[in-house]
């Protein structure tokens, strides 16, 4: 089940407002993400009944879960996760999942660009290698993983915007 064409407008408005806030303040406001998530569910329920609302809920939960490890590891804020969940609620499943994966890829590209501009690409790549190796070789019951970072942060909402646009444009 793919998102109906009418979700394009609310999703674009949502991610555009979130991107504006994130670029300006480095925060995605709860006053935007919470109501957007709930409205996505309600609209799907009103227009498609319980099956559509269930699909919207699944899309929101899955999209948010994809980004949740990034929040746990301190790579992104909770607002980014909630924004992705709201986008997923509007798209439903599987389009919410696709938008989340596309957002992660876009975020990776943005991270490389930021690292290049800040002169920390070499350190960022080394940190990514160390993190990857530690995840692979980690023993069960080990303490919390605290990955090294370069300390350079960037707003993630633009990556969510790219992920959402990817889903909307893939329809052809």
RATA-V974358 format. One record per backbone hydrogen bond with DSSP energy under -0.5 kcal/mol. CO is the residue of the C=O (numbers start at 1). NH is the residue of the N-H. Records with the same first field share a line. If there is no record, write none. Layout:
CO = NH ; NH
This chain:
4 = 7
5 = 8
6 = 10
7 = 11
8 = 12
9 = 13
10 = 14
11 = 15
12 = 16
13 = 17
14 = 18
15 = 19
16 = 20
17 = 21
18 = 22
19 = 23
20 = 24
21 = 25 ; 27
22 = 26
27 = 29
29 = 32 ; 33
30 = 34 ; 35
32 = 36
33 = 37
34 = 38
35 = 39
36 = 40
37 = 41
38 = 42
39 = 43
40 = 44
41 = 45
42 = 46
43 = 47
44 = 48
45 = 49
48 = 52
49 = 53
50 = 54
51 = 55
52 = 56
53 = 57
54 = 58
55 = 59
56 = 60
57 = 61
58 = 62
59 = 63
60 = 64
61 = 65
62 = 66
63 = 67
64 = 68
65 = 69
67 = 70 ; 71
68 = 72
69 = 73
70 = 75 ; 76
71 = 74
77 = 80 ; 81
78 = 82
79 = 83
80 = 84
81 = 85
82 = 86
83 = 87
84 = 88
85 = 89
86 = 90
87 = 91
88 = 92
92 = 96
94 = 98
95 = 99
96 = 100
97 = 101
98 = 102
99 = 103
100 = 104
101 = 105
102 = 106
103 = 107
104 = 108
105 = 109
106 = 110
107 = 111
108 = 112
109 = 113
110 = 114
111 = 115
112 = 116
113 = 117
114 = 118
115 = 119 ; 120 ; 121
116 = 119
120 = 124
121 = 125
122 = 126
123 = 127
124 = 128
125 = 129
126 = 130
127 = 131
128 = 132
129 = 133
130 = 134
131 = 135
132 = 136
133 = 137
134 = 138
139 = 142
144 = 146
145 = 147
151 = 153
156 = 159 ; 160
157 = 161
158 = 162
159 = 163
160 = 164
161 = 165
162 = 166
163 = 167
164 = 168
165 = 169
166 = 170
167 = 171
169 = 172
